[in-house]
Amino acid sequence: MNWIERLHDVYASQRRVRRLADHLAPLIPSGAAVLDVGCGDGLLDLALRDRRPDIELRGLDVQVRQTTHIPVEPFDGRHIPHPDKSFDALLLVDVLHHADDGEALLREAVRVARSSLLIKDHTLEGVLADRTLRFMDDVGNARYRVTRPYHYWPRDRWLATFRELGLELGHWRRKLDLYPWPLSMVFGRSLHFIAQLTVP
């Protein structure tokens, strides 16, 4: 682990998990069975379970880690190995920009969800957005050998894709307060969003 990764772990990682859990927990349906696609070690799911003991959480990941906080199944990054409408809600937290085909994976999520999708990802907007997002991706994921194709979309493409898939946007939040000052000045900005979507 290099000094930048240590800095990330000390000043950003734990705060990010707490903030994301605070934002996402109220958006999950009551008593929901939730599938977290691309869950990593499931640390976010642990924080969500603390806030929402009424929900059931399971995970999928391309690379299942040796230690996880929830049950995690392997998948190929494109096809979700579950029947149609088998989970109340699906979480896709910073995963679609890692996919070879983000639209195909999103279509799979729509197929598997009974009621809603919760997406946290990035918007390619603002000065040096692409370089900033690539740097963040590398710091957060290179050590875990996560594939990083850097497929970031502008807000208009996200909204157009949601419409094409018949998803109804119920919540869109951009100010997530994931990073402490002064890191927030560089890595916060308009680069992040959380969306809650109702599936058709």
C-alpha positions, 0 to 999 in steps of 0.5 A: 500500500502506497502513501496515497492509498493510506491517505485514502483509507484514513481520511476518505474510505470510512467516511465514504461508507458512513455517508453512503449508508446514510444516504442509501438507507432511507431509500431502500423499501421496508423489509426488502431483499436487496442484492448488492451488485459489485459489493466488494467486501460488503463493508457498505452493506454492513453499515446499511444493515446497522441502519436498516435491520429489517432488510436482507442483503446479499452480494455479487462480485466479479472477484469475491474477496476472502473476507466479506461482511455479507454472503457474496456470489461470483458473477461474470460482470454482465449476467446476474445469476438470478431469476427475473424479479427475484429481489425487491431492490438492487444496489449498484454502487460505483460499479456501472463505470467498471462494466464492459457494457454498463447499459447491459448490466443495468438492463440485467438489474432491471430484469432482476429487481421487483421494485427499485434500483439504487445507483451511486456512480459518477457524472463526467462533468466539470473541469478535469472531470475525467482525470480526477475520476481516473485518479480516484478509481486508481487509488480506490481499486488498483490494489484490489485488481479491479478492472478500470475501463473508465467508462464515465457518463455525463448526466444527460446520458444517465438520464437518457438511459434511464428513460430508454429502460423505462425507469422512473427517477424518484430521487437524484442527489449530487451533494453527497459530502463523501470527503472531508475538506479540503479533499472535497474541493477536488474530489467532491464537486459535481462528480457523484450522484445517487439515484433511486429508480422505480422499475417497470 
